[in-house]
Structures are given as C-alpha cells and as structure tokens.
Amino acid sequence: MRITPLILFTLLAAMVAGCENYDLDLHQQNTYKIQEYPRFKAPEGSVAQGSIRVDYSDLDGAEMKSPITNISAATKNGKKLYEIYCIACHGSDGTTKDAPVANHLDPRPVNLLEEDYVELTEGELFQRIIDGIGSMPSYRRDLSDREAWEIAKYTLKLQKRN
C-alpha cells in the first residue's frame, strides 16, 4: 500500500499540532520582574489574601502618614533601596551632582535638596515614588508600599529633616 503525499502531510501536521499548547491554559502568565515566577490570575469573585495594593493616585499625599514606627531600621533599609532605585538619577546626596544618568535626561531629575522638594511632606514623597511624576517613572510594580515609605524616610534624612 502506497501512502499518498496528502495523507502523509495530514499526519505530519497533526503530530506537530499535538506538540503545541494552543489553549494557553495557565501555560503563559504575565510576569512583572526579571526572573519572577508566573503570576496566576485570581478566579472571578475570589477574595484576596496577603497584601493588597492600594491606588494612592486619588489621595492627598500631604495628609498621608507613614505606618513605619522603627525609623532607624526603615532609614537603613531605605538607604539600600535608594542606592538601587534612585541614585542613578538623583545622586548619592540627592543633588544630582554625581548622578551618572542625570545629565542625559531631559528634563533633568530634581535636586531633592531644593526648597520646593524640602517642603514636601513624607506622604507626598511616598506618593511620588509610587506614582512617579514628570519623567520619573512609577515604582508601583517594583517596590512594596513599605519599601516606598522607607525610601521616603531616607529622603527625609538626606534633607536633614529626620
């Protein structure tokens, strides 16, 4: 018995199609950080467990208060986080003088020691870290709320207000 090319092509196509997952049933998930495990979407109507992200964009940052009570530990961790996320644009002392990226950005990142920024409340600093402003990106996906508060605490220390 001779196999016709049409039957051979059909069998080959069926075998190749069987190796691919076309239903996308939990095989392709969105990830938000490099090398992060896939995030599974919660079923409709489920109740959230663990931390819930709050949208702060409609709140007045001037009235927001930090939930952090251990200021020295928060400032110490805030410094580490500042060195990861902020130092490239704002510099080690907040003035942008030694910031490697600042000269290449338009508009230039703000000097955190200028009067306009020294007058910001801790809540306003937190809100700008979370939501971003101008050319500064939002760090909502990269930082937890606690980490953003810790960076705000460290920024206050840079401004000699803490």
TILUMDO-34980 format. One record per residue (C-alpha): x negated, y negated, z negated; residue in three letters. Coordinates in nm, 3 decimals. Each point is the difference from the previous one (the first is absolute). Layout:
BEGIN
{east = X, north = Y, up = Z, residuo = ALA}
...
//
This chain:
BEGIN
{east = 0.000, north = 0.000, up = 0.000, residuo = MET}
{east = -0.129, north = -0.337, up = 0.101, residuo = ARG}
{east = 0.041, north = -0.307, up = -0.227, residuo = ILE}
{east = 0.104, north = -0.302, up = 0.196, residuo = THR}
{east = -0.169, north = -0.334, up = -0.067, residuo = PRO}
{east = 0.330, north = -0.149, up = -0.120, residuo = LEU}
{east = 0.043, north = 0.266, up = -0.271, residuo = ILE}
{east = -0.367, north = -0.035, up = -0.102, residuo = LEU}
{east = 0.033, north = -0.380, up = -0.025, residuo = PHE}
{east = 0.319, north = 0.033, up = -0.207, residuo = THR}
{east = -0.163, north = 0.243, up = -0.244, residuo = LEU}
{east = -0.309, north = -0.219, up = -0.031, residuo = LEU}
{east = 0.210, north = -0.314, up = -0.062, residuo = ALA}
{east = 0.204, north = 0.181, up = -0.268, residuo = ALA}
{east = -0.317, north = 0.112, up = -0.178, residuo = MET}
{east = -0.151, north = -0.350, up = 0.003, residuo = VAL}
{east = 0.327, north = -0.157, up = -0.119, residuo = ALA}
{east = 0.019, north = 0.252, up = -0.283, residuo = GLY}
{east = -0.335, north = -0.122, up = -0.136, residuo = CYS}
{east = 0.117, north = -0.358, up = -0.041, residuo = GLU}
{east = 0.230, north = -0.124, up = -0.276, residuo = ASN}
{east = 0.261, north = -0.217, up = 0.168, residuo = TYR}
{east = 0.241, north = -0.033, up = -0.291, residuo = ASP}
{east = -0.240, north = -0.221, up = -0.206, residuo = LEU}
{east = 0.147, north = 0.157, up = -0.314, residuo = ASP}
{east = -0.237, north = -0.139, up = -0.267, residuo = LEU}
{east = -0.302, north = 0.054, up = 0.223, residuo = HIS}
{east = -0.069, north = -0.364, up = 0.080, residuo = GLN}
{east = 0.026, north = -0.239, up = -0.294, residuo = GLN}
{east = -0.096, north = -0.364, up = -0.032, residuo = ASN}
{east = -0.312, north = -0.071, up = -0.203, residuo = THR}
{east = -0.105, north = -0.343, up = -0.114, residuo = TYR}
{east = -0.355, north = 0.038, up = -0.128, residuo = LYS}
{east = -0.299, north = 0.170, up = 0.156, residuo = ILE}
{east = -0.017, north = 0.372, up = -0.085, residuo = GLN}
{east = 0.326, north = -0.014, up = -0.193, residuo = GLU}
{east = 0.223, north = 0.305, up = -0.008, residuo = TYR}
{east = 0.322, north = -0.037, up = 0.199, residuo = PRO}
{east = 0.287, north = -0.173, up = -0.175, residuo = ARG}
{east = 0.324, north = 0.189, up = 0.020, residuo = PHE}
{east = 0.312, north = -0.205, up = 0.045, residuo = LYS}
{east = 0.250, north = 0.030, up = -0.282, residuo = ALA}
{east = 0.332, north = 0.161, up = 0.086, residuo = PRO}
{east = 0.298, north = -0.231, up = 0.043, residuo = GLU}
{east = 0.159, north = -0.087, up = -0.335, residuo = GLY}
{east = -0.288, north = 0.132, up = -0.213, residuo = SER}
{east = -0.108, north = -0.171, up = -0.322, residuo = VAL}
{east = -0.353, north = -0.145, up = -0.004, residuo = ALA}
{east = -0.248, north = 0.146, up = -0.248, residuo = GLN}
{east = -0.317, north = -0.167, up = -0.125, residuo = GLY}
{east = -0.091, north = -0.357, up = 0.091, residuo = SER}
{east = 0.234, north = -0.203, up = 0.214, residuo = ILE}
{east = -0.140, north = -0.283, up = 0.212, residuo = ARG}
{east = 0.172, north = -0.332, up = -0.060, residuo = VAL}
{east = 0.045, north = -0.262, up = 0.270, residuo = ASP}
{east = -0.136, north = -0.320, up = -0.155, residuo = TYR}
{east = 0.044, north = -0.222, up = 0.306, residuo = SER}
{east = 0.330, north = -0.150, up = -0.123, residuo = ASP}
{east = -0.123, north = -0.062, up = -0.357, residuo = LEU}
{east = -0.157, north = -0.319, up = -0.129, residuo = ASP}
{east = -0.362, north = 0.086, up = -0.079, residuo = GLY}
{east = -0.027, north = -0.293, up = -0.242, residuo = ALA}
{east = 0.242, north = 0.178, up = -0.235, residuo = GLU}
{east = -0.152, north = 0.349, up = 0.028, residuo = MET}
{east = -0.192, north = 0.129, up = -0.301, residuo = LYS}
{east = -0.267, north = 0.268, up = 0.002, residuo = SER}
{east = 0.096, north = 0.327, up = -0.170, residuo = PRO}
{east = -0.366, north = 0.063, up = -0.089, residuo = ILE}
{east = -0.088, north = -0.032, up = -0.368, residuo = THR}
{east = -0.363, north = 0.120, up = -0.006, residuo = ASN}
{east = -0.157, north = -0.301, up = 0.170, residuo = ILE}
{east = -0.367, north = 0.105, up = -0.030, residuo = SER}
{east = 0.056, north = 0.341, up = 0.163, residuo = ALA}
{east = 0.220, north = -0.155, up = 0.267, residuo = ALA}
{east = -0.260, north = -0.266, up = 0.078, residuo = THR}
{east = -0.273, north = 0.263, up = 0.024, residuo = LYS}
{east = 0.203, north = 0.213, up = 0.241, residuo = ASN}
{east = 0.115, north = -0.317, up = 0.181, residuo = GLY}
{east = -0.363, north = -0.085, up = 0.070, residuo = LYS}
{east = -0.057, north = 0.340, up = 0.161, residuo = LYS}
{east = 0.312, north = -0.040, up = 0.213, residuo = LEU}
{east = -0.095, north = -0.359, up = 0.091, residuo = TYR}
{east = -0.335, north = 0.128, up = 0.123, residuo = GLU}
{east = 0.178, north = 0.252, up = 0.222, residuo = ILE}
{east = 0.286, north = -0.208, up = 0.141, residuo = TYR}
{east = -0.083, north = -0.370, up = -0.044, residuo = CYS}
{east = -0.372, north = -0.066, up = -0.002, residuo = ILE}
{east = -0.045, north = 0.021, up = 0.378, residuo = ALA}
{east = 0.222, north = -0.305, up = 0.053, residuo = CYS}
{east = -0.010, north = -0.189, up = -0.332, residuo = HIS}
{east = -0.359, north = 0.072, up = -0.106, residuo = GLY}
{east = -0.133, north = 0.122, up = -0.333, residuo = SER}
{east = 0.086, north = -0.322, up = -0.183, residuo = ASP}
{east = 0.322, north = -0.087, up = 0.187, residuo = GLY}
{east = -0.153, north = -0.296, up = 0.187, residuo = THR}
{east = -0.052, north = 0.184, up = 0.335, residuo = THR}
{east = -0.366, north = -0.117, up = 0.006, residuo = LYS}
{east = -0.143, north = 0.353, up = 0.008, residuo = ASP}
{east = 0.298, north = 0.162, up = 0.174, residuo = ALA}
{east = -0.124, north = 0.183, up = 0.311, residuo = PRO}
{east = 0.335, north = -0.019, up = 0.181, residuo = VAL}
{east = 0.111, north = -0.352, up = -0.095, residuo = ALA}
{east = -0.194, north = -0.181, up = 0.274, residuo = ASN}
{east = 0.157, north = 0.216, up = 0.269, residuo = HIS}
{east = 0.362, north = -0.057, up = -0.097, residuo = LEU}
{east = 0.228, north = -0.279, up = 0.113, residuo = ASP}
{east = 0.149, north = -0.127, up = -0.220, residuo = PRO}
{east = -0.281, north = 0.048, up = -0.248, residuo = ARG}
{east = 0.092, north = 0.184, up = -0.323, residuo = PRO}
{east = 0.081, north = -0.226, up = -0.292, residuo = VAL}
{east = -0.244, north = -0.097, up = -0.270, residuo = ASN}
{east = 0.161, north = 0.143, up = -0.312, residuo = LEU}
{east = -0.162, north = -0.268, up = -0.214, residuo = LEU}
{east = 0.164, north = -0.293, up = 0.183, residuo = GLU}
{east = 0.254, north = -0.196, up = -0.199, residuo = GLU}
{east = 0.301, north = 0.126, up = 0.199, residuo = ASP}
{east = -0.087, north = 0.360, up = -0.083, residuo = TYR}
{east = -0.108, north = -0.057, up = -0.359, residuo = VAL}
{east = 0.350, north = -0.136, up = -0.059, residuo = GLU}
{east = 0.165, north = 0.327, up = 0.113, residuo = LEU}
{east = 0.151, north = 0.209, up = -0.275, residuo = THR}
{east = -0.102, north = 0.362, up = -0.051, residuo = GLU}
{east = 0.331, north = 0.107, up = 0.151, residuo = GLY}
{east = -0.059, north = -0.210, up = 0.311, residuo = GLU}
{east = -0.346, north = 0.154, up = 0.042, residuo = LEU}
{east = 0.153, north = 0.346, up = -0.037, residuo = PHE}
{east = 0.268, north = -0.081, up = 0.256, residuo = GLN}
{east = -0.256, north = -0.123, up = 0.253, residuo = ARG}
{east = -0.205, north = 0.317, up = -0.045, residuo = ILE}
{east = 0.305, north = 0.222, up = 0.050, residuo = ILE}
{east = 0.172, north = -0.195, up = 0.281, residuo = ASP}
{east = -0.296, north = -0.175, up = 0.164, residuo = GLY}
{east = 0.012, north = -0.360, up = 0.119, residuo = ILE}
{east = -0.119, north = -0.167, up = 0.319, residuo = GLY}
{east = -0.281, north = 0.208, up = 0.146, residuo = SER}
{east = -0.040, north = 0.200, up = -0.322, residuo = MET}
{east = 0.154, north = 0.345, up = 0.048, residuo = PRO}
{east = 0.246, north = 0.164, up = -0.233, residuo = SER}
{east = -0.152, north = 0.259, up = -0.233, residuo = TYR}
{east = 0.337, north = 0.155, up = -0.090, residuo = ARG}
{east = -0.094, north = 0.335, up = 0.154, residuo = ARG}
{east = -0.357, north = 0.004, up = -0.129, residuo = ASP}
{east = 0.045, north = -0.104, up = -0.362, residuo = LEU}
{east = 0.237, north = 0.105, up = -0.274, residuo = SER}
{east = 0.176, north = -0.278, up = -0.190, residuo = ASP}
{east = -0.235, north = 0.055, up = -0.294, residuo = ARG}
{east = -0.308, north = -0.032, up = 0.223, residuo = GLU}
{east = 0.132, north = -0.325, up = 0.148, residuo = ALA}
{east = 0.059, north = -0.138, up = -0.351, residuo = TRP}
{east = -0.356, north = 0.102, up = -0.092, residuo = GLU}
{east = -0.141, north = -0.192, up = 0.298, residuo = ILE}
{east = 0.212, north = -0.301, up = -0.104, residuo = ALA}
{east = -0.146, north = 0.028, up = -0.353, residuo = LYS}
{east = -0.353, north = 0.009, up = 0.140, residuo = TYR}
{east = 0.075, north = -0.299, up = 0.225, residuo = THR}
{east = 0.105, north = -0.193, up = -0.309, residuo = LEU}
{east = -0.336, north = 0.093, up = -0.156, residuo = LYS}
{east = -0.182, north = -0.128, up = 0.310, residuo = LEU}
{east = 0.193, north = -0.325, up = -0.041, residuo = GLN}
{east = -0.096, north = 0.002, up = -0.368, residuo = LYS}
{east = 0.363, north = 0.004, up = -0.111, residuo = ARG}
{east = -0.004, north = 0.340, up = -0.169, residuo = ASN}
//
